[in-house]
Amino acid sequence: MAARQAQLGGRLRRLRQEQKLSQIQMAERLGISASYLNLIEHNQRALTVPVLLRLAQRFDVDLQSFTAEEDARLLSELMEIFADPLFDSHDLKASELKDLIEESPNLSRALLTLYQAYRSAGISSEPREEDDRPLPLGMPTEEVGDFIQSRGNYFPDLESAAEELWRDGAIAMGALGNGGLWNALVNVLATRHAVDVEIVPASQGDTVLRHYDPITRRLSVSEILPLPSRHFHLAHQIALLGHRPLLQKLAAAGKFTTGEADQLALVALANYFAGAVLMPYRAFLDAATLCRYDLDILMRRFGVSFEQVCHRLTALRRPGANGIPFHFLRVDRAGNVTKRFSASSLTIARFGGVCPRWNVFDAFETPGTMRTQISQMPDGVGYFALARTVEAHDRLALTGHNSRRLGRHAISIGCPLAHARELVYADGADLRDEASVPVGVNCRVCERVDCADRINPSPHQRLVVDDNHRSLSFYASAR
């Protein structure tokens, strides 16, 4: 817990200075002594929950901006970029980066943007594009992923729009999980948007899963989609037809640098709406809590896929009605991260891959079987994670040649160890620190020099190669 104590003195000091208050004046408004406030500002005392609550009430502060998780994530990302050989001669320490984040969080984020531009060759002396927008600083997928992460993967306006379909009776709760949802969604498209839905046969080599023709107002859905995916595509289309202005407004808040990122954000938000329709917030949270997050039960009760359930669990962030804070990771066999999100405070690497000790990679060894893992990061924080592979037939009803064209992925969701007992999968598990697997973010930032899976030397210690000595890890001699 000492490692997790909020070191937020710099933020509090900046707030006081912005408010043009002395330490005595702010201390009076927070109901503490000026000397105690001074200790907090210099990180010699933690910013406690009661003080945080008074801070929110009396200074109209968003408590999310005063959480240690965001600083920890920013620190990890800065450590990643400064582990690049480009900065080898500067010998920057983690303590220096912590000081930078505390004193200048905006400058810290600007450094991330600059490094992203460097990696993606976004820095250029060429003229700007015709529409005079800035040249792209990164992949559209990265921009949109950062946007969703910054919003905590929770969009209350989309939750309200999805709940409206249930409140006005357009969809009956009894439709969930028993096939009636298809008819209800088809009816919404027909009565509200004058759209006809048809299931179309799949031809050899055809890769189109959903197609909407705005002229004929016909939505075609491929027969190769299983029922959960068909439901999802119908709800996605309802979002685009019935809530496009809202989607555009939310996407505009991301201030993306390319039109491609704008459009990708629109699609991602429509997907969020679809998940909220298939798994309405209150009903889904109640069911998850009651069954102790049994993923198989949730899949059957709501008629959704494994991946859809895992996605939805990361979005249960409603104030006063929170679910367990999960992180989500999807990888392919080559170790490429194809989707990621973290509400658990676990940092998922943006550059240089992820730690091979995470159980998401072990899932490939036992396809279709749920794997559990108790892990501990170098900062001492423990996590409980589940991982399972998803096959092509989980998403598409393909056979023969077509099925071999789609690969296998592994999905992992996890939460801080403190929440593990709320999950049915932790029953009987040894949750002591001694039973945990030591893991890291990736080799570029990990401090575990004695790891047999390390592929690069630690940036935190000088590499000393002894040709007379060889340990389990080649880099264990770094001291």
Secondary structure, DSSP 8 states (H G I E B T S, - for coil): -GGGS---HHHHHHHHHHTT--HHHHHHHHTS-HHHHHHHHTTSS---HHHHHHHHHHH---GGGG-HHHHHHHHHHHHHHHTSGGGGGG---HHHHHHHHHH-HHHHHHHHHHHHHHHTT---SS---TT------S-HHHHHHHHHHHTTT--HHHHHHHHHHHHTTSS-GGGTTSSHHHHHHHHHHHHHH--EEEEE---TT----EEEETTTTEEEEETTS-HHHHHHHHHHHHHHHHSHHHHHHHHHTT--SSHHHHHHHHHHHHHHHHHHHHS-HHHHHHHHHHTTS-HHHHHHHHT--HHHHHHHHTT-EETTEE----EEEEEETT--EEEEEESSS----SSS---TTSHHHHGGGSTT--EEEEEE-TTS-EEEEEEEEE-HHHH----HHHHTTS--EEEEEEEEGGGGGGSGGGTT---SGGG-EE--S-TTT---TT-TT--S--TTS-----TT---SSGGGG--
